[in-house]
Protein backbone atom coordinates (compact mmCIF):
# COMPACT_ATOMS: atom_id res chain seq x y z
CA UNK A 1 0.00 0.00 0.00
CA UNK A 2 1.37 3.39 -0.97
CA UNK A 3 1.52 6.37 1.31
CA UNK A 4 -1.30 8.69 0.42
CA UNK A 5 -0.86 12.41 0.32
CA UNK A 6 -3.05 14.39 2.71
CA UNK A 7 -6.32 15.46 1.21
CA UNK A 8 -6.18 18.91 -0.34
CA UNK A 9 -9.41 20.54 0.80
CA UNK A 10 -11.04 23.25 -1.27
CA UNK A 11 -12.84 24.84 1.65
CA UNK A 12 -11.27 26.85 4.43
CA UNK A 13 -11.36 25.01 7.76
CA UNK A 14 -13.30 27.68 9.62
CA UNK A 15 -15.87 28.06 6.86
CA UNK A 16 -16.30 24.30 6.78
CA UNK A 17 -16.76 24.08 10.55
CA UNK A 18 -19.19 27.00 10.52
CA UNK A 19 -21.33 25.22 7.92
CA UNK A 20 -21.30 21.96 9.88
CA UNK A 21 -22.20 23.73 13.12
CA UNK A 22 -25.03 25.52 11.33
CA UNK A 23 -26.36 22.18 10.09
CA UNK A 24 -26.19 20.64 13.57
CA UNK A 25 -27.91 23.69 15.02
CA UNK A 26 -30.68 23.47 12.42
CA UNK A 27 -31.25 19.80 13.15
CA UNK A 28 -31.30 20.27 16.93
CA UNK A 29 -33.77 23.15 16.65
CA UNK A 30 -35.96 20.92 14.51
CA UNK A 31 -35.76 18.15 17.13
CA UNK A 32 -36.71 20.57 19.90
CA UNK A 33 -39.60 22.03 17.92
CA UNK A 34 -41.01 18.71 16.74
CA UNK A 35 -40.80 15.82 19.22
CA UNK A 36 -41.70 13.35 16.48
CA UNK A 37 -38.50 14.35 14.64
CA UNK A 38 -36.18 13.94 17.63
CA UNK A 39 -34.62 10.64 16.60
CA UNK A 40 -34.23 11.47 12.89
CA UNK A 41 -32.92 15.00 13.45
CA UNK A 42 -30.34 13.91 16.01
CA UNK A 43 -29.26 11.08 13.72
CA UNK A 44 -28.81 13.56 10.86
CA UNK A 45 -26.87 15.98 13.08
CA UNK A 46 -24.55 13.23 14.31
CA UNK A 47 -23.61 12.35 10.74
CA UNK A 48 -21.29 15.35 10.49
CA UNK A 49 -19.14 14.35 13.48
CA UNK A 50 -16.60 12.19 11.58
CA UNK A 51 -16.15 14.98 8.99
CA UNK A 52 -15.81 17.59 11.71
CA UNK A 53 -13.22 15.57 13.60
CA UNK A 54 -11.24 14.81 10.47
CA UNK A 55 -10.83 18.49 9.72
CA UNK A 56 -10.40 19.64 13.34
CA UNK A 57 -7.08 17.80 13.51
CA UNK A 58 -5.74 20.54 11.22
CA UNK A 59 -5.94 23.05 14.07
CA UNK A 60 -5.14 21.75 17.55
CA UNK A 61 -6.32 24.93 19.29
CA UNK A 62 -9.74 24.70 17.64
CA UNK A 63 -9.86 20.97 18.36
CA UNK A 64 -9.31 21.69 22.06
CA UNK A 65 -12.09 24.31 22.07
CA UNK A 66 -14.52 21.94 20.36
CA UNK A 67 -13.62 19.12 22.76
CA UNK A 68 -14.21 21.39 25.75
CA UNK A 69 -17.53 22.62 24.39
CA UNK A 70 -18.96 19.34 23.09
CA UNK A 71 -17.13 16.74 25.17
CA UNK A 72 -18.11 13.13 24.53
CA UNK A 73 -20.34 14.16 21.64
CA UNK A 74 -17.21 14.50 19.48
CA UNK A 75 -14.82 12.11 21.23
CA UNK A 76 -13.63 9.73 18.51
CA UNK A 77 -14.22 6.69 20.73
CA UNK A 78 -17.54 7.71 22.29
CA UNK A 79 -19.40 9.98 19.89
CA UNK A 80 -21.69 7.37 18.35
CA UNK A 81 -22.81 5.99 21.69
CA UNK A 82 -23.34 9.53 23.06
CA UNK A 83 -25.41 10.69 20.10
CA UNK A 84 -27.50 7.50 20.23
CA UNK A 85 -28.23 8.09 23.91
CA UNK A 86 -29.03 11.73 23.18
CA UNK A 87 -31.47 10.78 20.41
CA UNK A 88 -33.32 8.38 22.70
CA UNK A 89 -33.54 10.60 25.80
CA UNK A 90 -36.86 11.26 27.43
CA UNK A 91 -38.30 14.52 26.14
CA UNK A 92 -37.59 16.75 29.17
CA UNK A 93 -33.98 15.63 29.49
CA UNK A 94 -33.54 15.89 25.75
CA UNK A 95 -34.72 19.51 25.66
CA UNK A 96 -32.37 20.53 28.49
CA UNK A 97 -29.41 18.78 26.83
CA UNK A 98 -30.29 20.17 23.39
CA UNK A 99 -30.43 23.73 24.72
CA UNK A 100 -27.00 23.29 26.34
CA UNK A 101 -25.63 21.98 23.06
CA UNK A 102 -27.16 24.88 21.15
CA UNK A 103 -25.43 27.30 23.53
CA UNK A 104 -22.11 25.50 22.95
CA UNK A 105 -22.67 25.59 19.18
CA UNK A 106 -23.34 29.34 19.31
CA UNK A 107 -20.05 29.85 21.16
CA UNK A 108 -18.14 27.63 18.73
CA UNK A 109 -19.61 29.41 15.72
CA UNK A 110 -18.25 32.68 17.09
CA UNK A 111 -14.78 31.10 17.18
CA UNK A 112 -14.92 30.12 13.53
CA UNK A 113 -16.80 33.14 12.19
C-alpha positions as CSV (number, residue, x, y, z in Angstrom):
1,X,0.0,0.0,0.0
2,X,1.4,3.4,-1.0
3,X,1.5,6.4,1.3
4,X,-1.3,8.7,0.4
5,X,-0.9,12.4,0.3
6,X,-3.0,14.4,2.7
7,X,-6.3,15.5,1.2
8,X,-6.2,18.9,-0.3
9,X,-9.4,20.5,0.8
10,X,-11.0,23.2,-1.3
11,X,-12.8,24.8,1.6
12,X,-11.3,26.9,4.4
13,X,-11.4,25.0,7.8
14,X,-13.3,27.7,9.6
15,X,-15.9,28.1,6.9
16,X,-16.3,24.3,6.8
17,X,-16.8,24.1,10.5
18,X,-19.2,27.0,10.5
19,X,-21.3,25.2,7.9
20,X,-21.3,22.0,9.9
21,X,-22.2,23.7,13.1
22,X,-25.0,25.5,11.3
23,X,-26.4,22.2,10.1
24,X,-26.2,20.6,13.6
25,X,-27.9,23.7,15.0
26,X,-30.7,23.5,12.4
27,X,-31.3,19.8,13.2
28,X,-31.3,20.3,16.9
29,X,-33.8,23.2,16.7
30,X,-36.0,20.9,14.5
31,X,-35.8,18.2,17.1
32,X,-36.7,20.6,19.9
33,X,-39.6,22.0,17.9
34,X,-41.0,18.7,16.7
35,X,-40.8,15.8,19.2
36,X,-41.7,13.3,16.5
37,X,-38.5,14.3,14.6
38,X,-36.2,13.9,17.6
39,X,-34.6,10.6,16.6
40,X,-34.2,11.5,12.9
41,X,-32.9,15.0,13.5
42,X,-30.3,13.9,16.0
43,X,-29.3,11.1,13.7
44,X,-28.8,13.6,10.9
45,X,-26.9,16.0,13.1
46,X,-24.6,13.2,14.3
47,X,-23.6,12.3,10.7
48,X,-21.3,15.3,10.5
49,X,-19.1,14.4,13.5
50,X,-16.6,12.2,11.6
51,X,-16.2,15.0,9.0
52,X,-15.8,17.6,11.7
53,X,-13.2,15.6,13.6
54,X,-11.2,14.8,10.5
55,X,-10.8,18.5,9.7
56,X,-10.4,19.6,13.3
57,X,-7.1,17.8,13.5
58,X,-5.7,20.5,11.2
59,X,-5.9,23.1,14.1
60,X,-5.1,21.8,17.5
61,X,-6.3,24.9,19.3
62,X,-9.7,24.7,17.6
63,X,-9.9,21.0,18.4
64,X,-9.3,21.7,22.1
65,X,-12.1,24.3,22.1
66,X,-14.5,21.9,20.4
67,X,-13.6,19.1,22.8
68,X,-14.2,21.4,25.8
69,X,-17.5,22.6,24.4
70,X,-19.0,19.3,23.1
71,X,-17.1,16.7,25.2
72,X,-18.1,13.1,24.5
73,X,-20.3,14.2,21.6
74,X,-17.2,14.5,19.5
75,X,-14.8,12.1,21.2
76,X,-13.6,9.7,18.5
77,X,-14.2,6.7,20.7
78,X,-17.5,7.7,22.3
79,X,-19.4,10.0,19.9
80,X,-21.7,7.4,18.3
81,X,-22.8,6.0,21.7
82,X,-23.3,9.5,23.1
83,X,-25.4,10.7,20.1
84,X,-27.5,7.5,20.2
85,X,-28.2,8.1,23.9
86,X,-29.0,11.7,23.2
87,X,-31.5,10.8,20.4
88,X,-33.3,8.4,22.7
89,X,-33.5,10.6,25.8
90,X,-36.9,11.3,27.4
91,X,-38.3,14.5,26.1
92,X,-37.6,16.7,29.2
93,X,-34.0,15.6,29.5
94,X,-33.5,15.9,25.7
95,X,-34.7,19.5,25.7
96,X,-32.4,20.5,28.5
97,X,-29.4,18.8,26.8
98,X,-30.3,20.2,23.4
99,X,-30.4,23.7,24.7
100,X,-27.0,23.3,26.3
101,X,-25.6,22.0,23.1
102,X,-27.2,24.9,21.2
103,X,-25.4,27.3,23.5
104,X,-22.1,25.5,22.9
105,X,-22.7,25.6,19.2
106,X,-23.3,29.3,19.3
107,X,-20.1,29.8,21.2
108,X,-18.1,27.6,18.7
109,X,-19.6,29.4,15.7
110,X,-18.3,32.7,17.1
111,X,-14.8,31.1,17.2
112,X,-14.9,30.1,13.5
113,X,-16.8,33.1,12.2
